[in-house]
């Protein structure tokens, strides 16, 4: 018995995987895979589309920044939240408390690298 799986993102990217196996094993694979596909279709019908949009926006930011996750303020701004850079210019806001600890603008913070690109990180000190 032969079972063919077609997978890919779009028509030009589709690939085919052929599985040759005994008939009972082929039926087991077919029933298992068809139940997974049914479950995925059912889940896509019931999912809130806003969550898919949020996921796509976050992943787009992730890949635009060279596999570094966006900062929290960037993610909030993209997802429709407040732009924290412009809040200081708003009138009618209460002045900030002078006793609160604030970081200076001269301090630079680097984004943490994702674990997904750990293979591409090379130690700079080892080349010297």
N, CA and C atoms as an extended XYZ file, in Angstrom:
384
Properties=species:S:1:pos:R:3:atomname:S:1:resname:S:1:resid:I:1 pbc="F F F"
N         0.852       -1.175        0.000 N   UNK     1
C         0.000        0.000        0.000 CA  UNK     1
C         0.895        1.234        0.000 C   UNK     1
N         0.470        2.259       -0.699 N   UNK     2
C         1.233        3.501       -0.811 CA  UNK     2
C         0.375        4.661       -0.313 C   UNK     2
N         0.934        5.481        0.542 N   UNK     3
C         0.248        6.654        1.074 CA  UNK     3
C         1.055        7.871        0.652 C   UNK     3
N         0.423        8.827       -0.030 N   UNK     4
C         1.110       10.026       -0.508 CA  UNK     4
C         0.646       11.227        0.312 C   UNK     4
N         1.597       11.961        0.871 N   UNK     5
C         1.302       13.177        1.626 CA  UNK     5
C         1.796       14.371        0.828 C   UNK     5
N         0.902       15.317        0.577 N   UNK     6
C         1.262       16.547       -0.111 CA  UNK     6
C         1.294       17.640        0.942 C   UNK     6
N         2.436       18.328        1.068 N   UNK     7
C         2.555       19.371        2.074 CA  UNK     7
C         3.303       20.559        1.485 C   UNK     7
N         3.062       21.730        2.044 N   UNK     8
C         3.718       22.955        1.612 CA  UNK     8
C         2.853       24.156        1.924 C   UNK     8
N         3.440       25.337        1.771 N   UNK     9
C         2.738       26.575        2.095 CA  UNK     9
C         1.785       26.974        0.976 C   UNK     9
N         2.231       26.884       -0.268 N   UNK    10
C         1.388       27.245       -1.408 CA  UNK    10
C         1.652       26.257       -2.545 C   UNK    10
N         0.983       26.449       -3.653 N   UNK    11
C         1.082       25.479       -4.752 CA  UNK    11
C         2.491       25.338       -5.302 C   UNK    11
N         3.224       26.431       -5.397 N   UNK    12
C         4.571       26.338       -5.963 CA  UNK    12
C         5.565       25.715       -4.989 C   UNK    12
N         5.210       25.651       -3.715 N   UNK    13
C         6.113       25.126       -2.693 CA  UNK    13
C         5.741       23.716       -2.246 C   UNK    13
N         4.701       23.138       -2.811 N   UNK    14
C         4.231       21.823       -2.363 CA  UNK    14
C         5.258       20.733       -2.632 C   UNK    14
N         5.340       19.797       -1.701 N   UNK    15
C         6.197       18.630       -1.818 CA  UNK    15
C         5.341       17.393       -1.598 C   UNK    15
N         5.808       16.269       -2.086 N   UNK    16
C         5.075       15.013       -1.936 CA  UNK    16
C         5.975       14.016       -1.211 C   UNK    16
N         5.397       13.351       -0.226 N   UNK    17
C         6.096       12.315        0.530 CA  UNK    17
C         5.322       11.015        0.358 C   UNK    17
N         5.993        9.979       -0.124 N   UNK    18
C         5.360        8.683       -0.340 CA  UNK    18
C         5.773        7.734        0.775 C   UNK    18
N         4.789        7.048        1.354 N   UNK    19
C         5.041        6.040        2.381 CA  UNK    19
C         4.590        4.683        1.846 C   UNK    19
N         5.504        3.749        1.783 N   UNK    20
C         5.174        2.381        1.385 CA  UNK    20
C         5.130        1.534        2.647 C   UNK    20
N         3.988        0.887        2.873 N   UNK    21
C         3.826        0.110        4.102 CA  UNK    21
C         2.756       -0.964        3.892 C   UNK    21
N         2.658       -1.896        4.817 N   UNK    22
C         1.613       -2.924        4.735 CA  UNK    22
C         0.222       -2.287        4.833 C   UNK    22
N        -0.819       -2.956        4.317 N   UNK    23
C        -2.169       -2.373        4.283 CA  UNK    23
C        -2.713       -1.971        5.661 C   UNK    23
N        -2.469       -2.762        6.692 N   UNK    24
C        -3.005       -2.389        8.015 CA  UNK    24
C        -2.317       -1.139        8.556 C   UNK    24
N        -1.018       -1.041        8.346 N   UNK    25
C        -0.291        0.150        8.787 CA  UNK    25
C        -0.710        1.370        7.970 C   UNK    25
N        -0.974        1.154        6.688 N   UNK    26
C        -1.432        2.249        5.824 CA  UNK    26
C        -2.783        2.776        6.298 C   UNK    26
N        -3.701        1.874        6.673 N   UNK    27
C        -5.007        2.306        7.195 CA  UNK    27
C        -4.848        3.076        8.500 C   UNK    27
N        -3.922        2.627        9.349 N   UNK    28
C        -3.692        3.334       10.613 CA  UNK    28
C        -3.159        4.745       10.367 C   UNK    28
N        -2.192        4.871        9.453 N   UNK    29
C        -1.667        6.184        9.109 CA  UNK    29
C        -2.774        7.068        8.542 C   UNK    29
N        -3.570        6.512        7.635 N   UNK    30
C        -4.631        7.289        6.997 CA  UNK    30
C        -5.650        7.769        8.024 C   UNK    30
N        -6.097        6.887        8.900 N   UNK    31
C        -7.102        7.298        9.890 CA  UNK    31
C        -6.512        8.312       10.868 C   UNK    31
N        -5.268        8.132       11.265 N   UNK    32
C        -4.638        9.083       12.182 CA  UNK    32
C        -4.451       10.452       11.560 C   UNK    32
N        -3.935       10.477       10.330 N   UNK    33
C        -3.715       11.763        9.665 CA  UNK    33
C        -5.027       12.464        9.322 C   UNK    33
N        -6.040       11.701        8.929 N   UNK    34
C        -7.323       12.345        8.616 CA  UNK    34
C        -7.964       12.914        9.876 C   UNK    34
N        -7.789       12.267       11.028 N   UNK    35
C        -8.339       12.843       12.263 CA  UNK    35
C        -7.574       14.105       12.665 C   UNK    35
N        -6.271       14.140       12.418 N   UNK    36
C        -5.498       15.358       12.694 CA  UNK    36
C        -5.961       16.500       11.793 C   UNK    36
N        -6.159       16.215       10.509 N   UNK    37
C        -6.610       17.248        9.569 CA  UNK    37
C        -8.006       17.740        9.941 C   UNK    37
N        -8.914       16.819       10.314 N   UNK    38
C       -10.254       17.229       10.751 CA  UNK    38
C       -10.180       18.134       11.976 C   UNK    38
N        -9.333       17.771       12.926 N   UNK    39
C        -9.176       18.587       14.129 CA  UNK    39
C        -8.635       19.969       13.817 C   UNK    39
N        -7.664       20.049       12.908 N   UNK    40
C        -7.122       21.354       12.527 CA  UNK    40
C        -8.163       22.214       11.826 C   UNK    40
N        -8.945       21.607       10.932 N   UNK    41
C        -9.998       22.367       10.252 CA  UNK    41
C       -11.030       22.872       11.243 C   UNK    41
N       -11.407       22.042       12.196 N   UNK    42
C       -12.372       22.439       13.221 CA  UNK    42
C       -11.809       23.577       14.079 C   UNK    42
N       -10.537       23.502       14.402 N   UNK    43
C        -9.914       24.535       15.213 CA  UNK    43
C        -9.835       25.855       14.454 C   UNK    43
N        -9.533       25.803       13.155 N   UNK    44
C        -9.460       27.028       12.369 CA  UNK    44
C       -10.822       27.690       12.221 C   UNK    44
N       -11.893       26.909       12.219 N   UNK    45
C       -13.225       27.491       12.119 CA  UNK    45
C       -13.628       28.189       13.407 C   UNK    45
N       -13.163       27.697       14.549 N   UNK    46
C       -13.585       28.251       15.826 CA  UNK    46
C       -12.618       29.289       16.386 C   UNK    46
N       -11.449       29.463       15.794 N   UNK    47
C       -10.451       30.358       16.366 CA  UNK    47
C       -10.842       31.820       16.132 C   UNK    47
N       -10.456       32.649       17.064 N   UNK    48
C       -10.670       34.084       16.942 CA  UNK    48
C        -9.642       34.625       15.945 C   UNK    48
N       -10.095       35.269       14.892 N   UNK    49
C        -9.203       35.750       13.839 CA  UNK    49
C        -8.231       36.811       14.351 C   UNK    49
N        -8.585       37.494       15.426 N   UNK    50
C        -7.686       38.510       15.972 CA  UNK    50
C        -6.404       37.878       16.496 C   UNK    50
N        -6.514       36.679       17.056 N   UNK    51
C        -5.320       36.006       17.565 CA  UNK    51
C        -4.375       35.628       16.420 C   UNK    51
N        -4.933       35.194       15.290 N   UNK    52
C        -4.089       34.888       14.137 CA  UNK    52
C        -3.403       36.146       13.626 C   UNK    52
N        -4.142       37.280       13.609 N   UNK    53
C        -3.569       38.542       13.162 CA  UNK    53
C        -2.427       38.960       14.088 C   UNK    53
N        -2.634       38.835       15.404 N   UNK    54
C        -1.592       39.194       16.362 CA  UNK    54
C        -0.344       38.331       16.165 C   UNK    54
N        -0.557       37.051       15.942 N   UNK    55
C         0.574       36.148       15.736 CA  UNK    55
C         1.343       36.531       14.477 C   UNK    55
N         0.630       36.837       13.384 N   UNK    56
C         1.289       37.215       12.139 CA  UNK    56
C         2.066       38.506       12.302 C   UNK    56
N         1.496       39.485       13.017 N   UNK    57
C         2.189       40.751       13.238 CA  UNK    57
C         3.457       40.546       14.061 C   UNK    57
N         3.364       39.750       15.104 N   UNK    58
C         4.531       39.505       15.954 CA  UNK    58
C         5.632       38.796       15.174 C   UNK    58
N         5.262       37.780       14.388 N   UNK    59
C         6.266       37.058       13.609 CA  UNK    59
C         6.894       37.947       12.546 C   UNK    59
N         6.104       38.849       11.960 N   UNK    60
C         6.648       39.775       10.975 CA  UNK    60
C         7.693       40.675       11.625 C   UNK    60
N         7.392       41.206       12.812 N   UNK    61
C         8.378       42.019       13.525 CA  UNK    61
C         9.619       41.202       13.869 C   UNK    61
N         9.418       39.975       14.258 N   UNK    62
C        10.527       39.100       14.646 CA  UNK    62
C        11.496       38.908       13.480 C   UNK    62
N        10.978       38.639       12.284 N   UNK    63
C        11.843       38.395       11.144 CA  UNK    63
C        12.422       39.681       10.576 C   UNK    63
N        11.722       40.818       10.710 N   UNK    64
C        12.261       42.088       10.230 CA  UNK    64
C        13.455       42.532       11.058 C   UNK    64
N        13.490       42.176       12.317 N   UNK    65
C        14.561       42.601       13.216 CA  UNK    65
C        15.742       41.637       13.212 C   UNK    65
N        15.825       40.760       12.248 N   UNK    66
C        16.954       39.834       12.173 CA  UNK    66
C        16.912       38.766       13.242 C   UNK    66
N        15.757       38.158       13.416 N   UNK    67
C        15.543       37.065       14.367 CA  UNK    67
C        15.742       37.498       15.816 C   UNK    67
N        15.486       38.759       16.093 N   UNK    68
C        15.461       39.249       17.475 CA  UNK    68
C        14.018       39.608       17.774 C   UNK    68
N        13.534       39.212       18.903 N   UNK    69
C        12.160       39.534       19.265 CA  UNK    69
C        11.979       41.029       19.431 C   UNK    69
N        10.831       41.562       19.030 N   UNK    70
C        10.599       42.993       19.214 CA  UNK    70
C        10.518       43.329       20.694 C   UNK    70
N        10.865       44.561       21.010 N   UNK    71
C        10.750       45.004       22.398 CA  UNK    71
C         9.275       45.046       22.774 C   UNK    71
N         9.002       45.014       24.047 N   UNK    72
C         7.621       44.981       24.521 CA  UNK    72
C         6.849       46.200       24.044 C   UNK    72
N         7.464       47.380       24.092 N   UNK    73
C         6.789       48.603       23.654 CA  UNK    73
C         6.460       48.540       22.165 C   UNK    73
N         7.356       47.963       21.353 N   UNK    74
C         7.088       47.826       19.917 CA  UNK    74
C         5.904       46.904       19.669 C   UNK    74
N         5.860       45.792       20.386 N   UNK    75
C         4.750       44.848       20.214 CA  UNK    75
C         3.433       45.487       20.632 C   UNK    75
N         3.426       46.226       21.728 N   UNK    76
C         2.198       46.893       22.184 CA  UNK    76
C         1.749       47.917       21.157 C   UNK    76
N         2.680       48.675       20.585 N   UNK    77
C         2.338       49.696       19.594 CA  UNK    77
C         1.743       49.055       18.342 C   UNK    77
N         2.346       47.964       17.864 N   UNK    78
C         1.850       47.300       16.656 CA  UNK    78
C         0.485       46.688       16.893 C   UNK    78
N         0.258       46.157       18.088 N   UNK    79
C        -1.005       45.504       18.383 CA  UNK    79
C        -2.097       46.490       18.750 C   UNK    79
N        -1.875       47.790       18.509 N   UNK    80
C        -2.920       48.780       18.732 CA  UNK    80
C        -2.856       49.458       20.078 C   UNK    80
N        -1.790       49.282       20.803 N   UNK    81
C        -1.662       49.898       22.119 CA  UNK    81
C        -1.092       51.301       22.030 C   UNK    81
N        -0.748       51.844       23.176 N   UNK    82
C        -0.264       53.212       23.270 CA  UNK    82
C         1.159       53.312       22.744 C   UNK    82
N         1.461       54.423       22.060 N   UNK    83
C         2.812       54.711       21.620 CA  UNK    83
C         3.522       55.401       22.775 C   UNK    83
N         4.425       54.700       23.434 N   UNK    84
C         5.052       55.205       24.651 CA  UNK    84
C         5.978       56.372       24.377 C   UNK    84
N         6.454       56.540       23.160 N   UNK    85
C         7.350       57.650       22.854 CA  UNK    85
C         6.596       58.972       22.830 C   UNK    85
N         5.319       58.945       22.474 N   UNK    86
C         4.543       60.177       22.355 CA  UNK    86
C         3.755       60.522       23.605 C   UNK    86
N         3.811       59.733       24.638 N   UNK    87
C         3.000       60.011       25.826 CA  UNK    87
C         3.522       61.199       26.607 C   UNK    87
N         4.804       61.523       26.483 N   UNK    88
C         5.357       62.661       27.217 CA  UNK    88
C         4.854       63.973       26.645 C   UNK    88
N         4.442       63.997       25.385 N   UNK    89
C         3.999       65.226       24.741 CA  UNK    89
C         2.529       65.530       24.982 C   UNK    89
N         1.792       64.609       25.578 N   UNK    90
C         0.371       64.814       25.792 CA  UNK    90
C         0.146       65.811       26.914 C   UNK    90
N        -0.745       66.774       26.697 N   UNK    91
C        -1.064       67.729       27.753 CA  UNK    91
C        -2.202       67.169       28.585 C   UNK    91
N        -2.312       67.644       29.793 N   UNK    92
C        -3.365       67.174       30.675 CA  UNK    92
C        -2.975       65.957       31.475 C   UNK    92
N        -1.795       65.449       31.243 N   UNK    93
C        -1.330       64.302       32.010 CA  UNK    93
C        -0.698       64.811       33.295 C   UNK    93
N        -0.805       64.045       34.340 N   UNK    94
C        -0.192       64.450       35.598 CA  UNK    94
C         1.321       64.333       35.481 C   UNK    94
N         2.070       65.236       36.128 N   UNK    95
C         3.532       65.173       36.023 CA  UNK    95
C         4.057       63.922       36.704 C   UNK    95
N         5.171       63.405       36.229 N   UNK    96
C         5.713       62.191       36.836 CA  UNK    96
C         6.210       62.462       38.244 C   UNK    96
N         6.189       61.440       39.049 N   UNK    97
C         6.653       61.535       40.423 CA  UNK    97
C         8.174       61.665       40.415 C   UNK    97
N         8.699       62.643       41.128 N   UNK    98
C        10.144       62.878       41.142 CA  UNK    98
C        10.896       61.814       41.923 C   UNK    98
N        10.212       61.081       42.784 N   UNK    99
C        10.873       60.072       43.593 CA  UNK    99
C        11.050       58.745       42.867 C   UNK    99
N        10.448       58.602       41.702 N   UNK   100
C        10.549       57.326       40.987 CA  UNK   100
C        11.900       57.210       40.307 C   UNK   100
N        12.383       56.009       40.212 N   UNK   101
C        13.659       55.734       39.568 CA  UNK   101
C        13.435       55.681       38.062 C   UNK   101
N        14.185       56.501       37.329 N   UNK   102
C        14.058       56.537       35.873 CA  UNK   102
C        15.424       56.310       35.265 C   UNK   102
N        15.454       55.587       34.173 N   UNK   103
C        16.733       55.365       33.517 CA  UNK   103
C        17.019       56.527       32.575 C   UNK   103
N        18.277       56.835       32.441 N   UNK   104
C        18.685       57.917       31.556 CA  UNK   104
C        18.633       57.499       30.108 C   UNK   104
N        18.615       58.509       29.219 N   UNK   105
C        18.554       58.206       27.795 CA  UNK   105
C        19.898       57.743       27.259 C   UNK   105
N        20.968       57.969       28.014 N   UNK   106
C        22.285       57.587       27.526 CA  UNK   106
C        22.546       56.088       27.666 C   UNK   106
N        21.743       55.406       28.471 N   UNK   107
C        21.942       53.976       28.666 CA  UNK   107
C        21.347       53.229       27.477 C   UNK   107
N        22.160       52.386       26.857 N   UNK   108
C        21.669       51.613       25.717 CA  UNK   108
C        21.327       50.205       26.172 C   UNK   108
N        20.234       49.703       25.671 N   UNK   109
C        19.828       48.338       25.954 CA  UNK   109
C        19.835       47.559       24.658 C   UNK   109
N        20.404       46.361       24.714 N   UNK   110
C        20.414       45.504       23.535 CA  UNK   110
C        19.310       44.477       23.657 C   UNK   110
N        18.721       44.159       22.523 N   UNK   111
C        17.694       43.127       22.503 CA  UNK   111
C        18.344       41.775       22.710 C   UNK   111
N        17.631       40.911       23.396 N   UNK   112
C        18.132       39.559       23.597 CA  UNK   112
C        17.936       38.762       22.321 C   UNK   112
N        18.888       37.936       22.004 N   UNK   113
C        18.783       37.099       20.810 CA  UNK   113
C        17.889       35.906       21.083 C   UNK   113
N        17.225       35.486       20.061 N   UNK   114
C        16.341       34.335       20.152 CA  UNK   114
C        17.152       33.050       20.173 C   UNK   114
N        16.578       32.012       20.753 N   UNK   115
C        17.234       30.708       20.762 CA  UNK   115
C        17.188       30.093       19.369 C   UNK   115
N        16.243       30.537       18.529 N   UNK   116
C        16.077       29.976       17.194 CA  UNK   116
C        17.286       30.179       16.304 C   UNK   116
N        18.110       31.208       16.570 N   UNK   117
C        19.267       31.448       15.724 CA  UNK   117
C        20.563       31.215       16.484 C   UNK   117
N        20.557       30.307       17.417 N   UNK   118
C        21.734       30.046       18.249 CA  UNK   118
C        22.897       29.519       17.416 C   UNK   118
N        22.603       28.858       16.283 N   UNK   119
C        23.670       28.325       15.448 CA  UNK   119
C        24.443       29.444       14.755 C   UNK   119
N        23.794       30.590       14.495 N   UNK   120
C        24.458       31.660       13.771 CA  UNK   120
C        25.277       32.560       14.673 C   UNK   120
N        25.133       32.441       15.977 N   UNK   121
C        25.881       33.287       16.901 CA  UNK   121
C        27.296       32.729       17.021 C   UNK   121
N        28.266       33.570       16.757 N   UNK   122
C        29.665       33.161       16.865 CA  UNK   122
C        30.322       33.997       17.950 C   UNK   122
N        31.066       33.390       18.812 N   UNK   123
C        31.750       34.178       19.839 CA  UNK   123
C        32.828       35.050       19.203 C   UNK   123
N        32.745       36.372       19.432 N   UNK   124
C        33.707       37.296       18.837 CA  UNK   124
C        35.056       37.217       19.527 C   UNK   124
N        35.069       36.848       20.805 N   UNK   125
C        36.325       36.828       21.549 CA  UNK   125
C        37.210       35.643       21.160 C   UNK   125
N        36.621       34.583       20.603 N   UNK   126
C        37.417       33.401       20.267 CA  UNK   126
C        38.240       33.597       18.996 C   UNK   126
N        37.902       34.591       18.150 N   UNK   127
C        38.641       34.814       16.908 CA  UNK   127
C        39.910       35.605       17.141 C   UNK   127
N        40.054       36.210       18.304 N   UNK   128
C        41.230       37.051       18.567 CA  UNK   128
C        42.396       36.232       19.048 C   UNK   128
